[in-house]
Amino acid sequence: SLSSPQEITESGNRYGGYGEASEVAAPGSTASAQPVAGAEPVPEVTAAEPAHDPFIRALVARLEADPDVVGLVLAGSSAETARRDEWSDHDFLLITEDGTPEGYRTDLSWLPQAEDIAYWFRETPHGLKVLYRTGLLVEFAAFDRAEFAGCALNHYRVAIDRGGIADVAAQVRGRSMAPRTVDRFVEFRNLLSLLYIANGRARRGERLS
């Protein structure tokens, strides 16, 4: 069953809902660093809303029948179907028993309508992108409990919880969205360096780099 509405929160990152922990690591602070706070939470939605989506409904049904699955966390518009349109993809985190996640990363027969997958590839050690022939793009990561505790998470909803997943998700989200420090002087100097590099490449004749 899907989680209660209070588990919906959001603040944007480039993954729209989750990522590897290193992808959101805070830069080192200095005396000139300034705090940057996370965005405000989005409004709550009804707890049953994601279950109206056919893909999510089929995914939850399949995974609830799998004894190795200990959690399923929906992210982005998969967690709030009111945000979905014809261009939306599906994002989720799958948590399974220790020693089993790799099987879910290499054999995708557990996905709904797996026979209609056009192609897929491994984007990170934990995450994959899957494109269906219908045009649906699915992005997911498979973790064990320890790996899940070390990931990054913002907008989410817990769809399957077989022990402690909601609590860990809340902790992960809190850590991921904690205020971070940015050294604006260092960032500005880095910008100048990048502009210098871009100018040199343009003078070399490179138009795409």
Backbone as a ProteinNet text record, in pm:
[ID]
protein_1_A
[PRIMARY]
SLSSPQEITESGNRYGGYGEASEVAAPGSTASAQPVAGAEPVPEVTAAEPAHDPFIRALVARLEADPDVVGLVLAGSSAETARRDEWSDHDFLLITEDGTPEGYRTDLSWLPQAEDIAYWFRETPHGLKVLYRTGLLVEFAAFDRAEFAGCALNHYRVAIDRGGIADVAAQVRGRSMAPRTVDRFVEFRNLLSLLYIANGRARRGERLS
[TERTIARY]
83.2	0	86.2	34.3	110.5	113.4	214.1	236.6	142.9	149.1	64.1	114.9	27	65.3	183.5	206.1	313.1	450.6	461.1	590	624.9	536.5	566.2	638.6	759.7	833.3	910.9	957.2	1030.8	1127.8	1238.9	1330.1	1410.6	1423.6	1476.9	1623.5	1657.8	1794.8	1788.1	1902	1898.3	1844.3	1822.7	1766	1616.9	1560	1416.1	1364.5	1447.9	1396.1	1498	1604.9	1700.1	1833.7	1936.1	2068.2	2167.3	2287.3	2393.7	2431	2477.1	2509.6	2616.3	2714.7	2822.2	2773.3	2657.8	2606.3	2551.9	2527.7	2477.2	2568.1	2692.3	2783.5	2810	2811.3	2832.1	2978.1	3005.6	3144.3	3202.2	3332.9	3396.4	3371.8	3362.5	3333.5	3461.9	3453.8	3563.3	3504.6	3590	3542.3	3443	3452.1	3361.6	3239.7	3221.7	3111.1	2977.8	2872.5	2737.8	2643.5	2547.4	2454.7	2352.1	2315.5	2209.8	2107.4	1987.5	1884.9	1809.1	1744.7	1662.7	1529.8	1457.8	1329.6	1221.2	1108.7	996.9	927.9	865.9	792.7	675.2	640.1	523.7	398.1	279.6	155.5	133.8	61.8	32.2	-68.7	-63.8	-159.4	-219.6	-322.8	-388.5	-298.9	-309.2	-219.7	-236.6	-356.1	-380.6	-346.6	-310.3	-296.4	-202.1	-76.9	11.3	-42.4	-126.8	-179.9	-271.8	-317.2	-402	-322.9	-191.2	-108.7	-91.3	-120.4	-114.3	23.4	129.5	263.7	296.6	267.4	296.7	213.5	87.4	1	57.5	102.7	159.2	292.8	372.3	502.4	485.4	397.3	374.4	323.6	231.2	176.1	283.9	372.3	479.3	577.2	615.3	716.8	662.9	534.7	476.5	475.6	479.1	480.2	621.7	722.6	861.9	915.1	950.5	994.4	1128.5	1208.3	1336.8	1324.3	1208	1186.9	1150	1224	1193.9	1139.4	1153.3	1101.4	1095.3	1001.5	989.7	958.5	1043.9	1027.3	1010.4	894.1	866.5	924.9	967.1	1027.8	969.5	984.8	938.8	790.4	753.4	612.1	553.6	636.5	583.7	519.7	563.9	508.8	386.7	370.5	258.8	206.2	109.2	63.5	-4.4	-44.2	-102.4	-1.9	126.5	231	261.1	208.6	245.6	175	246.3	186.8	244.8	219.8	262.8	414.6	487.7	633.3	701.3	626.3	686.2	745.7	854.2	910.6	869.5	921.8	898	1031.3	1035	1155.2	1122	1206.5	1185	1313.6	1315.2	1425.1	1372.2	1441	1404.7	1503.6	1453	1539.9	1511.9	1618.2	1601.6	1697.5	1680.3	1761.9	1910.4	1995.8	2140.6	2180.6	2269.6	2319.6	2233.8	2117.3	2026.6	2015.4	2052.9	2026.6	2086.7	2205.3	2269.8	2184	2112	2024.6	1914.9	1866.5	1761.9	1817.8	1949.5	2013.6	2050.3	2059.9	2105.7	1996.6	1894.3	1780.3	1654.6	1597.9	1485.6	1350.2	1345.1	1219.1	1114.9	1155.2	1062.4	984.9	1029.9	959	827.9	726.5	601.3	626.5	563.2	573.5	719.4	801.5	944	968.4	875.7	891.8	884.9	834.5	822.3	937.3	1041.1	1157.6	1235.2	1262	1338.1	1488	1535.2	1674.7	1690.3	1801.5	1831.4	1982.3	2027.4	2169.5	2189.7	2307.5	2343.5	2411.1	2350.6	2400.5	2500.4	2477	2563.6	2579.9	2664.7	2674.3	2540.8	2449	2320.1	2203	2217.7	2103.4	2103.7	1981.3	1962.3	1858.9	1867.2	1763.7	1706.9	1574.1	1505.3	1405	1411.7	1318.1	1228	1097.2	998.7	965.9	916.5	877.7	764.1	688.1	579.4	630.7	760.3	817.5	833.1	783.3	797	942	996.9	1131.1	1120.3	1192.3	1194.1	1336.9	1352.3	1481.5	1468.2	1556.2	1548	1686.7	1696.7	1817.7	1779.1	1862.7	1839.4	1945.7	1900.9	1989.9	1959.9	2058.8	2027.2	2003	1975.2	1939.6	2053.2	2176.1	2289.4	2312.5	2301.3	2319.5	2210.1	2087.9	1977.7	2001.4	2054.6	2080.4	2185.6	2267.1	2371.6	2339.4	2216.7	2181.8	2133.7	2086.2	2030.8	1884.8	1800.2	1656.3	1591.9	1495.3	1417.9	1268.9	1204.1	1060.1	1031.4	957.7	939.9	809	774	663.9	697.5	682.8	711.5	591.9	612.7	504.5	503.8	622.4	633	731.6	692	778.4	765.5	869.4	869.4	964.5	971	1050	1150.4	1112.6	1206.5	1237.7	1179.4	1212.4	1167.5	1048.3	998.7	1087.6	1132.8	1218.9	1353.2	1411.2	1539.2	1522.2	1412.1	1387.5	1380	1313.8	1303.6	1441.2	1524.5	1659.3	1744.2	1732.3	1808.4	1767.6	1637.6	1588.8	1636	1631.1	1675.7	1822.4	1904.4	2046.4	2071.1	1998.8	2018.4	1983.6	1879	1829.7	1876.2	1971.7	2023.7	2093.8	2088.7	2158.4	2305.5	2354.9	2494.1	2566	2696.5	2774.7	2837.5	2842.8	2902.5	3002.6	3125.4	3226.5	3210.5	3146.8	3113.8	3238.4	3344.2	3466.6	3530.5	3533.7	3588.6	3504.7	3371.1	3283.8	3304.5	3323.6	3345.5	3477.4	3582	3710.8	3701.7	3621.9	3603.2	3531	3432	3361.8	3457.1	3544.6	3641.8	3732.4	3772.8	3858	3786.4	3660	3582.7	3561.7	3538.7	3525.3	3654.8	3768.9	3898.3	3916.4	3880.6	3892.4	3800.3	3675.1	3579.1	3627.6	3687.9	3738.7	3848.9	3939.5	4045.5	3993.5	3893.4	3837.5	3764.9	3697.4	3629.3	3729	3838.9	3942.5	4009.2	4011.3	4064.6	3970.5	3845.3	3747.5	3643.7	3651.8	3551.8	3420.9	3312.8	3180.8	3100.1	3128.9	3066.1	3177	3169.6	3277.1	3222.8
-119.3	0	123.7	233.7	356.8	430.9	514.3	582.1	699.4	756.9	870.1	996.8	1098.5	1217.3	1292.8	1287.3	1367.1	1322.6	1208.5	1163.4	1224.1	1309.9	1380.9	1511.1	1527.2	1652.2	1671.6	1794.3	1816.2	1930.9	1915.2	2024.3	1976.5	2057.4	2008.7	1970.4	1859.5	1836.9	1784.3	1762.6	1731.8	1593.8	1513.7	1381.9	1377.6	1488.6	1494.8	1408.1	1356.6	1277.6	1197.5	1150.7	1071.1	1076.5	1024.2	1018.7	950.3	928.5	876.8	984	942.8	1039.7	1137.6	1091.2	1178.9	1285.8	1265	1362.1	1487.2	1482.3	1599.7	1638.9	1593.1	1624.6	1773.8	1828.8	1972.3	2007.5	2119.3	2163.2	2201.1	2204.6	2243.5	2389.4	2420.8	2557.2	2633.8	2770	2858	2976.8	3073.9	3189.4	3272.3	3266.5	3346.8	3270.7	3145.2	3062.7	3117.9	3095.2	3140.9	3021.7	3012.8	2899.6	2910.2	2794.8	2787.3	2687.2	2730.6	2643.4	2569.4	2455.8	2380.1	2448.4	2400.8	2459.2	2416	2487	2454.5	2326.5	2248.9	2128.8	2162.4	2068.5	2087.3	2054.6	2097.9	2065.1	1914	1870.3	1729	1683.4	1554.3	1493.3	1371.9	1315.5	1201.2	1078.9	994.3	880.3	780.3	767.1	665.3	711.5	837.7	893.1	815.1	782.5	711.2	577.2	512	381	389	509.5	522.9	506.8	519.6	505	356.7	312.6	168.8	107.5	180.4	125.5	106.9	207.9	198.5	89.8	79.6	-23.6	-162.6	-184.3	-313.4	-337.6	-232.2	-245.2	-284.5	-216.2	-246.7	-389.5	-431.4	-567.1	-672.1	-651.2	-747.5	-754.4	-638.1	-635.2	-681.1	-658.9	-707.4	-859.9	-924.5	-1070.8	-1127.9	-1041.4	-1084.5	-1079.1	-1191.1	-1191.9	-1122.2	-1101.6	-1034.6	-882.3	-831.4	-686.4	-638.7	-541.2	-486.6	-344.3	-279	-143.7	-95.6	-5	62.9	208.5	297.3	440.6	509.1	569.7	642.8	782.1	836.6	969.8	1052.1	1184.5	1274	1261.4	1267	1260.2	1121.5	1020.2	887.9	890.3	980.8	993.7	1085.1	1167.7	1262.6	1270.1	1187.4	1175.2	1300.3	1392.2	1517.8	1597.9	1571.8	1641.6	1576.6	1456.4	1381.7	1432.5	1422.5	1446.3	1343.1	1358	1257.2	1247.3	1346.6	1347.4	1296.6	1266.5	1227.1	1087	1067.7	934.2	880.1	764.8	707.9	692.7	734.9	725.7	651.5	557.5	489.9	426.7	398.7	329.2	196.7	90.6	-43.7	-88	-133.3	-181	-329.4	-411.1	-556	-611	-737.2	-801.9	-798.7	-801.8	-801	-912	-876.9	-974.8	-994	-927.6	-948.9	-832.5	-707.1	-596.3	-614	-673	-684.7	-763.7	-861.6	-938.4	-853.4	-755.2	-666.1	-563	-542.8	-450	-516.4	-647.7	-718.1	-799.6	-835.4	-909.3	-827.3	-769.6	-677	-743.2	-874.3	-944	-912.9	-854.1	-818.1	-690.4	-613	-490.1	-521.3	-437.9	-458.6	-455.7	-546.3	-552.8	-549.6	-629.9	-632.4	-672.4	-748.2	-789.2	-671	-556.9	-438.4	-339.5	-379.8	-291.7	-285.2	-162.9	-143.9	-153.7	-82.8	-94.3	-39.3	-73.4	-23.1	-18.2	64	69.5	108.2	76.3	105.1	241.1	334.3	471	491.4	426	434.5	293.6	274.5	140.9	86.4	175	130.6	158	251.9	301.8	267.3	253.3	220.4	312.1	325.3	387.5	281.1	277.1	175.5	245.1	219	278.9	170.7	191.2	98.7	138.3	43.4	71.8	172.5	185.6	283.9	426.5	440.8	572.2	604.1	518.1	540.6	520	618	607.2	579.9	479.9	443.5	457.9	529.9	544.4	487.8	395.2	337.2	302.1	287.2	238.1	125.4	23.4	-90.3	-90.6	-95.7	-89	-201.1	-232.3	-303.2	-195.7	-235.4	-135.7	-35.6	-85.4	2.8	100	51.4	139.2	244.6	205.7	301.3	411.9	376	474.8	576.6	543.5	633.6	709.3	696.1	763	905	972.5	1107.6	1103.9	1183.5	1175.9	1309.4	1351.2	1470.2	1440.2	1453.9	1434.4	1284.5	1229.9	1084.6	1043.9	917.3	853.4	705.3	652.8	511.9	428.1	336.5	252.4	113.6	62.1	-66.8	-49.1	-94.4	-82.8	-209.7	-293.3	-415.9	-406.1	-285	-266.8	-154.4	-35.2	74.4	158.2	127.6	200.8	346.5	370.7	508.2	591.6	532.9	605.1	639.3	542.6	567.4	671.4	663.5	760.7	902.2	917.8	1050.4	1100.7	1012.8	1052.1	1089.4	1009.9	1036.7	1170.4	1194.3	1320.1	1438.5	1425	1533.3	1565.8	1462.5	1484.7	1544.1	1493.6	1539.1	1685.8	1731.5	1866.8	1963.1	1920.5	2009.8	2128.4	2245.3	2362.2	2330	2373.2	2350.7	2484.3	2479.3	2600.9	2609.2	2728.7	2753	2866.7	2842.4	2947.7	3025.2	3139.8	3215	3265.9	3295.5	3342.1	3230.3	3110.4	2996.1	2965.9	2970.1	2943.1	3045.7	3172.9	3276.7	3255.3	3220.2	3193.8	3072.4	2972.6	2856.4	2894.8	2984.8	3033.9	3102.8	3187.5	3256.2	3155.9	3050.8	2948.2	2875.5	2844.9	2775.3	2862.9	2991.8	3083.8	3091.3	3092	3094.1	2967.7	2851.1	2725.2	2725.2	2772.5	2776	2867.4	2981.3	3073.2	3007.6	2935.8	2867.6	2761.3	2686.5	2582.2	2642.6	2754.8	2821.3	2872.7	2928.3	2977.3	2864.1	2744.2	2626.2	2578.1	2619.4	2577.7	2482.1	2447.5	2357.8	2433.6	2374.4	2435.5	2356.7	2228.5	2142.7	2073.6	2077.3	2017	1962.6
0	0	0	-52.3	-63.1	68.3	83.1	209.1	228.1	347.2	380.3	313.7	295.2	221.7	279.8	410.5	468.2	422	354	305.4	170.4	115.8	-7.2	25.5	-27.2	-16	-144	-168.9	-292.9	-281.5	-347.1	-378	-495.8	-598.3	-724.7	-719.5	-783.8	-825.7	-967.1	-1030	-1172.6	-1201.8	-1100.4	-1119.2	-1090.5	-1050.1	-1029.7	-917.4	-831.7	-722.3	-644.9	-711.1	-635.9	-706.4	-640.5	-702.1	-610.9	-662.5	-578.9	-477.6	-361.5	-257.8	-304.1	-382	-426.3	-521.1	-582.3	-678.5	-612.2	-482.6	-412.8	-297.3	-300.5	-191.6	-186.6	-65.6	-49.2	-69.3	-140.1	-153.1	-17.3	-8	116.3	147.2	275.8	315.6	344.1	328.4	363.3	435.9	471.2	546.3	467.9	332.2	250.2	203.9	252.5	206.3	255	172.6	205.6	205.2	298.7	301.2	189.8	133.9	33.5	83	113.5	171.4	63.1	99.3	6.3	-19	-121.6	-157.6	-60.1	-64.5	22.6	-24.7	67	26.7	-64.1	-152.3	-237.5	-158.2	-206.4	-135.9	-128.8	-27.3	-11.5	-116.7	-147.8	-240.3	-171.4	-229.7	-167.3	-173.5	-72.2	-60.3	-173.3	-228.8	-329.9	-470.1	-488	-622.1	-713.5	-672.6	-764.2	-811.3	-731.6	-769.6	-890.7	-928.7	-1046.6	-1175.5	-1170.4	-1289.5	-1321.3	-1444.3	-1476.2	-1454.7	-1491.1	-1474.6	-1326.9	-1245.8	-1103	-1037.4	-1076.6	-1019.8	-1050.2	-1174.8	-1212.6	-1142.3	-1129.7	-1063.6	-918.2	-846.7	-705.8	-689.3	-774.8	-765	-784.3	-881.1	-906.3	-789.3	-739.4	-634.2	-499.7	-473.5	-348.9	-343	-459.7	-465	-457.2	-451.8	-450.7	-306.7	-248.5	-108.3	-84.8	-189.3	-173.7	-171.2	-205.8	-207.7	-68.1	-17.8	115.3	106.9	-9.2	-20.8	-164.2	-189.9	-318.5	-288.8	-337.8	-315.4	-449.8	-470.4	-594.1	-584.3	-697.1	-698.3	-812.8	-801.9	-907.5	-934.3	-1062.1	-1098.6	-1077.5	-1056.2	-1021.4	-884.1	-798.4	-664.6	-661	-761.2	-764.4	-907.2	-939.8	-1077.7	-1129.2	-1042.2	-1089.5	-1170.5	-1149.5	-1223.8	-1357.4	-1382.8	-1501.5	-1626.8	-1739	-1870	-1966.4	-2094.1	-2190.8	-2202.7	-2153.4	-2163.9	-2037.3	-1934.8	-1806.7	-1813.1	-1738.7	-1723.7	-1587.2	-1551.6	-1419.1	-1348.3	-1222.1	-1140.2	-1010.8	-974	-846	-796.5	-667.2	-601.4	-548.5	-581.5	-537.3	-430.7	-317.3	-209.6	-189	-196.5	-183.8	-78.6	-48.6	53.5	16.1	118	95.1	-2	-94.6	-189.7	-313	-318.6	-433.1	-531.4	-497.6	-590	-729.6	-738.7	-869.3	-967.4	-918	-1006.6	-1067.9	-994.3	-1044.8	-1142.3	-1138.4	-1231.6	-1363.5	-1364.6	-1484	-1552.3	-1479.8	-1536	-1510.4	-1615.9	-1601.1	-1623.1	-1614.8	-1636.9	-1530.4	-1418.4	-1310.9	-1341.7	-1437.9	-1473.3	-1545.1	-1529	-1603.5	-1754.1	-1826.5	-1972.7	-2019.1	-1954.8	-1988	-2133.2	-2191.3	-2330.7	-2427.3	-2381.5	-2466.3	-2447.6	-2375.4	-2358.1	-2489.5	-2535.1	-2659.5	-2631.7	-2530.8	-2489.3	-2348.8	-2286.1	-2153.7	-2137.1	-2043.8	-2014.8	-1869.1	-1820.7	-1682.3	-1676.3	-1604.8	-1598.5	-1485	-1372.4	-1255.5	-1198.8	-1098.3	-1039.2	-989.3	-950.1	-897	-990.8	-1083.5	-1158.9	-1306.4	-1360	-1501.1	-1563.9	-1694.9	-1775.7	-1869	-1879.2	-1958.6	-2049.4	-2179.3	-2274.7	-2332	-2319.6	-2376.6	-2520.2	-2595.9	-2734.7	-2742.9	-2637.3	-2632.9	-2616.4	-2584.5	-2559.9	-2412.7	-2324.5	-2181.3	-2138.6	-2068.5	-2012.5	-1862.5	-1816.6	-1675.2	-1624.1	-1514.1	-1447.6	-1307.4	-1272.6	-1139.8	-1089.2	-958.7	-894.3	-801.6	-793.7	-705.1	-596.4	-471.4	-356.3	-258	-173.4	-49.9	56.2	178.7	280.8	306	314.4	342.9	227.9	104.5	-11.6	-17.9	14	14.3	116.7	232.3	337	294.3	193.6	148.9	22.4	-28	-153.5	-126.4	-231	-218.9	-263	-199.1	-223.2	-193.2	-280	-244	-248.3	-362	-374.1	-382.6	-286.9	-285.4	-219	-239.4	-168	-153.5	-34.4	-9.4	-52.1	-145.6	-196.8	-134.4	-99.4	-30.9	83.5	203	319.7	401.9	400.1	477.8	596	651.2	771.9	766.1	813.5	830.6	709.3	594.8	472.3	480.9	532.4	543	634.2	745.1	837.4	772.9	701.8	634.9	524.8	450	343.2	398.7	511.8	573.2	615.4	669.1	708.9	587.8	481.3	358.8	298.4	294.9	239.4	322.3	454.1	540.3	520.3	506.3	482.1	343.8	244.5	106.7	88.9	159.9	140.8	248.8	331.1	433.8	368.5	432.2	375.6	349.9	238	203.9	189.3	191.4	178.9	40.3	-13.7	-144.4	-130.8	-170.9	-171.4	-301.9	-295.7	-416.5	-489	-413.8	-477.5	-558.2	-501.5	-574.3	-697.8	-683.5	-797.8	-908.2	-871.6	-971	-1044.7	-969.8	-1034	-1125.5	-1085.6	-1171	-1299.7	-1288.6	-1407	-1502.9	-1451.7	-1537.1	-1607.3	-1534.6	-1594	-1707.3	-1686.3	-1788.9	-1911.4	-1890.4	-2003.2	-2083.4	-2014.5	-2082.7	-2166.6	-2108.4	-2181.8	-2302.6	-2283.9	-2394.9	-2506.7	-2471	-2572.7	-2655.2	-2587.4	-2658.6	-2753.9	-2709.9	-2796.3	-2916.2	-2892.7	-3003.8	-3105.2	-3061	-3152.3	-3225.8	-3164.8	-3230	-3341.1	-3333.6	-3433.9	-3381.3	-3250.9	-3193.5	-3170.4	-3214.7	-3191	-3088.8	-3077.6	-2977.4	-2901.8	-2769.7	-2692.3	-2560.6
[MASK]
+++++++++++++++++++++++++++++++++++++++++++++++++++++++++++++++++++++++++++++++++++++++++++++++++++++++++++++++++++++++++++++++++++++++++++++++++++++++++++++++++++++++++++++++++++++++++++++++++++++++++++++++++

